């Protein structure tokens, strides 16, 4: 579930779960709840619980800033959520506040709760920003080693940011990868994630995430997103080929008709980057 606008409350629990059921019936076995911030929905435990009950679902995960996770992690785990990604750009309180406007201690409490209730894995998403948090990487690696979380170093993607923001803060991950190569005990490739590299250090695991707007990613992409206002979105980089599934649901469409909408969305899939 991907946030498209400020109308996240427009989709009911039943509507979200029905879309998930149709997706799973078509062979989609992994679902990630994202945002915006999904924990802003008070009914998220109900959504998680109902999706988790669907037969043939293999994985149900969540991406969050973690600020509200401390109070709800246990119930989400009990409802069937399996793993979480928590955005954590820095362990420096001032830097964290500048980048997010949030309270670092609340985010760390969310990380602690996620680990304690047994989410596996817990991943920490750190987008590297030039002049802001590049120097915080060693501390983040140490924090990952202490908590048992996996650190994801993420290269800034030009999607959804202005050209000025991108040119100001973009920093490639070459230096970090060179450092990781020297320290790694083993290096693993994730073939289903476009050969993303995972560096297994003596006491921590660090995954490196490069921007996805490239031909290799596009040629092998099998993802389908659902926006918060009920549109099937075949491509992260495009908004001109969305398929409205919420309106048909509200107009009484059958499951078979909804499956046809998924098929139509899949036919609209094409590599955004073809070269």
C-alpha positions as CSV (number, residue, x, y, z in Angstrom):
1,X,0.0,0.0,0.0
2,X,1.7,3.1,-1.2
3,X,0.6,6.6,-0.2
4,X,-0.5,8.7,-3.2
5,X,-2.1,11.7,-1.5
6,X,-3.6,12.8,1.8
7,X,-6.7,10.5,1.5
8,X,-5.3,7.4,3.1
9,X,-8.3,7.1,5.3
10,X,-10.6,6.7,2.2
11,X,-9.7,3.0,1.8
12,X,-11.5,0.9,4.4
13,X,-10.0,-2.2,6.0
14,X,-12.2,-4.4,4.0
15,X,-11.2,-2.8,0.8
16,X,-7.5,-3.1,1.5
17,X,-7.9,-6.7,2.5
18,X,-10.0,-7.6,-0.5
19,X,-7.3,-6.2,-2.9
20,X,-4.7,-8.2,-1.0
21,X,-6.8,-11.3,-1.3
22,X,-7.2,-10.9,-5.1
23,X,-3.4,-10.3,-5.4
24,X,-2.6,-13.4,-3.4
25,X,-5.1,-15.5,-5.4
26,X,-3.1,-14.5,-8.6
27,X,0.2,-15.7,-7.1
28,X,1.5,-12.6,-5.4
29,X,2.9,-14.1,-2.2
30,X,4.7,-11.2,-0.6
31,X,3.0,-8.0,0.6
32,X,4.7,-4.9,2.1
33,X,2.7,-2.1,3.8
34,X,4.3,1.2,3.2
35,X,3.3,4.9,3.2
36,X,3.5,7.8,4.0
37,X,3.5,6.3,7.5
38,X,1.3,3.3,7.8
39,X,1.3,3.4,11.6
40,X,-0.8,6.6,11.4
41,X,-3.7,4.3,10.7
42,X,-5.2,3.2,14.0
43,X,-6.7,0.2,12.2
44,X,-3.4,-1.1,11.0
45,X,-3.4,-4.1,13.4
46,X,-6.8,-5.2,11.9
47,X,-5.4,-4.8,8.3
48,X,-2.3,-6.8,9.2
49,X,-4.4,-9.5,11.0
50,X,-6.8,-10.0,8.1
51,X,-4.1,-10.1,5.4
52,X,-2.0,-12.5,7.4
53,X,-4.9,-15.0,7.5
54,X,-5.0,-15.3,3.7
55,X,-3.9,-18.7,2.6
56,X,-0.7,-18.8,0.4
57,X,0.7,-15.6,1.7
58,X,4.4,-16.1,2.3
59,X,5.5,-12.8,3.7
60,X,4.0,-9.7,5.2
61,X,6.2,-6.8,6.1
62,X,6.1,-3.1,7.0
63,X,8.1,0.0,6.3
64,X,7.9,2.7,9.0
65,X,9.7,5.6,10.6
66,X,9.4,3.7,13.8
67,X,8.2,6.7,15.9
68,X,4.9,4.9,16.8
69,X,6.2,1.4,16.7
70,X,7.0,1.0,20.4
71,X,3.3,1.0,21.4
72,X,2.1,-1.4,18.7
73,X,4.9,-3.7,17.8
74,X,3.7,-6.6,20.0
75,X,0.2,-6.6,18.7
76,X,1.4,-6.3,15.0
77,X,3.7,-9.3,15.6
78,X,0.8,-11.2,17.2
79,X,-1.4,-10.3,14.2
80,X,1.0,-11.9,11.8
81,X,3.4,-9.2,10.7
82,X,6.8,-10.9,10.1
83,X,9.4,-8.2,9.5
84,X,10.0,-4.4,9.5
85,X,12.1,-1.8,7.8
86,X,12.7,1.3,9.9
87,X,13.9,4.5,8.5
88,X,16.9,5.7,10.6
89,X,19.1,8.3,8.9
90,X,21.3,9.1,11.9
91,X,21.9,8.4,15.5
92,X,22.8,12.0,16.1
93,X,19.8,13.7,17.6
94,X,20.3,17.0,15.9
95,X,20.9,15.4,12.5
96,X,17.9,13.2,12.9
97,X,15.7,16.1,13.8
98,X,16.9,18.1,10.9
99,X,16.2,15.3,8.4
100,X,12.9,14.0,9.8
101,X,11.5,16.5,12.2
102,X,11.0,13.6,14.6
103,X,12.3,12.4,18.0
104,X,15.2,10.1,17.7
105,X,14.5,8.4,21.1
106,X,11.1,7.4,19.9
107,X,12.5,5.9,16.8
108,X,15.1,4.0,18.8
109,X,12.4,2.8,21.2
110,X,10.6,1.5,18.0
111,X,13.8,-0.4,16.9
112,X,14.2,-1.9,20.4
113,X,10.5,-3.0,20.5
114,X,10.7,-4.5,17.0
115,X,13.7,-6.7,18.0
116,X,12.2,-7.7,21.3
117,X,8.9,-8.9,19.8
118,X,10.7,-11.0,17.3
119,X,10.4,-9.4,13.9
120,X,13.0,-11.0,11.7
121,X,14.8,-9.4,10.1
122,X,14.6,-5.8,11.4
123,X,16.3,-3.6,8.8
124,X,17.4,0.0,9.4
125,X,17.1,2.1,6.3
126,X,19.8,4.8,6.1
127,X,19.6,7.1,3.0
128,X,23.1,8.7,2.6
129,X,23.0,12.5,2.2
130,X,26.1,14.5,1.4
131,X,26.9,17.0,4.2
132,X,24.4,15.5,6.6
133,X,24.9,11.9,7.7
134,X,27.8,10.4,5.6
135,X,30.1,10.5,8.7
136,X,27.5,8.7,10.8
137,X,27.9,5.3,8.9
138,X,30.5,3.8,11.3
139,X,28.2,4.5,14.3
140,X,25.3,3.0,12.5
141,X,27.2,-0.1,11.7
142,X,28.1,-0.4,15.4
143,X,24.5,0.1,16.4
144,X,23.4,-2.6,14.0
145,X,26.0,-5.0,15.5
146,X,24.7,-4.2,19.0
147,X,21.0,-4.6,18.2
148,X,21.2,-7.5,15.7
149,X,19.4,-5.4,13.0
150,X,20.6,-5.3,9.4
151,X,21.8,-1.9,8.2
152,X,20.7,-0.9,4.7
153,X,22.8,1.9,3.2
154,X,20.7,3.5,0.5
155,X,21.9,5.8,-2.3
156,X,19.6,8.8,-2.7
157,X,17.2,8.3,-5.6
158,X,16.1,11.2,-7.8
159,X,12.5,10.0,-7.6
160,X,10.1,12.2,-5.6
161,X,12.8,14.8,-4.8
162,X,13.6,18.1,-6.6
163,X,16.6,18.5,-8.8
164,X,18.0,21.0,-6.3
165,X,17.6,18.6,-3.4
166,X,19.2,15.8,-5.4
167,X,22.2,17.8,-6.6
168,X,22.7,19.2,-3.1
169,X,22.6,15.9,-1.1
170,X,23.4,13.1,-3.6
171,X,26.4,11.0,-2.5
172,X,27.3,7.8,-4.2
173,X,28.2,4.8,-2.1
174,X,31.6,4.0,-3.5
175,X,33.6,4.9,-0.4
176,X,31.3,3.0,1.8
177,X,31.4,-0.1,-0.4
178,X,35.2,0.0,-0.5
179,X,35.3,0.2,3.3
180,X,32.8,-2.7,3.5
181,X,34.7,-4.8,1.1
182,X,37.8,-4.5,3.3
183,X,36.0,-5.4,6.5
184,X,33.6,-8.1,5.1
185,X,34.1,-11.8,6.1
186,X,31.8,-12.8,3.2
187,X,29.9,-10.9,0.5
188,X,26.6,-12.2,-0.7
189,X,24.5,-11.3,-3.8
190,X,20.7,-11.3,-3.7
191,X,19.8,-12.4,-7.2
192,X,16.0,-11.8,-6.7
193,X,16.9,-8.2,-5.7
194,X,18.9,-7.4,-8.8
195,X,22.2,-8.7,-7.4
196,X,22.1,-6.3,-4.4
197,X,25.3,-6.9,-2.3
198,X,25.2,-7.9,1.3
199,X,28.4,-7.4,3.3
200,X,28.7,-9.8,6.3
201,X,31.1,-8.1,8.7
202,X,32.4,-9.8,11.8
203,X,29.6,-8.4,14.0
204,X,27.1,-6.8,11.6
205,X,25.4,-7.2,8.3
206,X,25.2,-4.3,5.8
207,X,23.1,-4.3,2.7
208,X,23.8,-1.7,-0.1
209,X,20.9,-0.3,-2.0
210,X,21.5,1.6,-5.3
211,X,18.8,3.6,-7.1
212,X,16.3,1.4,-8.9
213,X,15.8,3.6,-11.9
214,X,18.1,1.5,-14.1
215,X,17.6,-1.0,-16.9
216,X,18.6,-4.0,-14.9
217,X,16.0,-3.3,-12.2
218,X,13.3,-2.5,-14.8
219,X,13.9,-5.6,-16.9
220,X,13.5,-7.8,-13.9
221,X,10.9,-5.9,-11.9
222,X,7.9,-8.0,-10.7
223,X,6.4,-5.5,-8.3
224,X,3.0,-4.1,-8.3
225,X,2.0,-1.2,-6.0
226,X,-1.4,-0.1,-4.7
227,X,-1.7,3.6,-4.0
228,X,-3.6,4.8,-0.9
229,X,-6.5,5.9,-3.0
230,X,-7.0,2.5,-4.6
231,X,-5.0,2.6,-7.9
232,X,-2.9,-0.3,-9.2
233,X,0.5,1.1,-10.1
234,X,2.6,-1.1,-12.4
235,X,5.7,1.2,-12.3
236,X,7.2,3.2,-9.5
237,X,8.5,5.9,-11.9
238,X,5.2,6.5,-13.7
239,X,1.7,7.8,-12.9
240,X,0.2,7.8,-16.3
241,X,-0.8,4.1,-16.4
242,X,-2.6,3.7,-13.1
243,X,-5.6,1.3,-12.9
244,X,-8.5,2.3,-10.6
245,X,-9.5,-0.7,-8.6
246,X,-11.3,1.0,-5.7
247,X,-14.2,2.4,-7.7
248,X,-15.1,-1.0,-9.2
249,X,-15.0,-2.5,-5.7
250,X,-17.4,0.2,-4.5
251,X,-19.6,-0.4,-7.5
252,X,-20.0,-4.1,-6.7
253,X,-17.4,-5.7,-9.0
254,X,-16.9,-9.4,-8.7
255,X,-13.6,-11.1,-7.8
256,X,-13.2,-12.2,-11.4
257,X,-13.6,-8.6,-12.6
258,X,-11.0,-7.4,-10.1
259,X,-8.6,-10.1,-11.3
260,X,-9.0,-8.8,-14.8
261,X,-8.0,-5.3,-13.6
262,X,-4.8,-6.9,-12.1
263,X,-4.2,-8.6,-15.5
264,X,-4.7,-5.2,-17.3
265,X,-2.2,-3.5,-14.9
266,X,0.3,-6.3,-15.5
267,X,0.0,-5.8,-19.3
268,X,0.8,-2.1,-18.9
269,X,4.1,-3.1,-17.3
270,X,7.2,-2.2,-19.4
271,X,10.7,-1.3,-18.5
272,X,10.9,2.4,-17.7
273,X,14.6,2.4,-18.4
274,X,15.1,0.3,-21.6
275,X,18.7,1.0,-22.4
